[in-house]
Amino acid sequence: MSHIIKRCKNNKSKAEYDVIIVGAGPAGISGTLAAKQAGLRYLTIEQEETLGGSALHYPRNKIVMTAPMDLPIIGKVSVREISKKALIELWTAWSKKVASG
């Protein structure tokens, strides 16, 4: 996303979007947050009815994250182990927070 942000800041395109993010799984959510933080015109599309991408299809109670992460807008997330259900709930809460702010 940093390459896209740099390119968009140097090129004032008349296109409707600076970037289209395909998928709202971990990478898509991170990309969406980075695009929003940079002030880009973005669109995130997901084939599922909810956030989660491939994580939605993991078995129930599967641990889906094992290391802390640093997300644009959200900041450092220090969760080391989290279930699929809890992670998707967290993503949904973040998306509502970011959309309203």
QUIWOUR-V807383 format. One record per residue. RES is the residue in three letters. NEAR is the number of other C-alpha atoms within 10 Angstrom. Layout:
# QUIWOUR-V807383
res near
RES NEAR
RES NEAR
This chain:
# QUIWOUR-V807383
res near
MET 15
SER 11
HIS 7
ILE 13
ILE 18
LYS 11
ARG 12
CYS 17
LYS 13
ASN 9
ASN 10
LYS 9
SER 10
LYS 7
ALA 8
GLU 9
TYR 11
ASP 20
VAL 19
ILE 15
ILE 18
VAL 17
GLY 20
ALA 22
GLY 19
PRO 18
ALA 14
GLY 20
ILE 23
SER 19
GLY 24
THR 25
LEU 21
ALA 19
ALA 23
LYS 17
GLN 14
ALA 17
GLY 13
LEU 17
ARG 14
TYR 17
LEU 15
THR 14
ILE 13
GLU 15
GLN 10
GLU 12
GLU 7
THR 13
LEU 23
GLY 24
GLY 21
SER 12
ALA 18
LEU 15
HIS 9
TYR 14
PRO 11
ARG 11
ASN 11
LYS 13
ILE 16
VAL 17
MET 15
THR 11
ALA 11
PRO 12
MET 12
ASP 11
LEU 14
PRO 16
ILE 14
ILE 15
GLY 9
LYS 11
VAL 11
SER 11
VAL 12
ARG 12
GLU 15
ILE 17
SER 17
LYS 21
LYS 17
ALA 14
LEU 20
ILE 20
GLU 14
LEU 12
TRP 18
THR 15
ALA 12
TRP 16
SER 17
LYS 10
LYS 11
VAL 14
ALA 9
SER 7
GLY 6
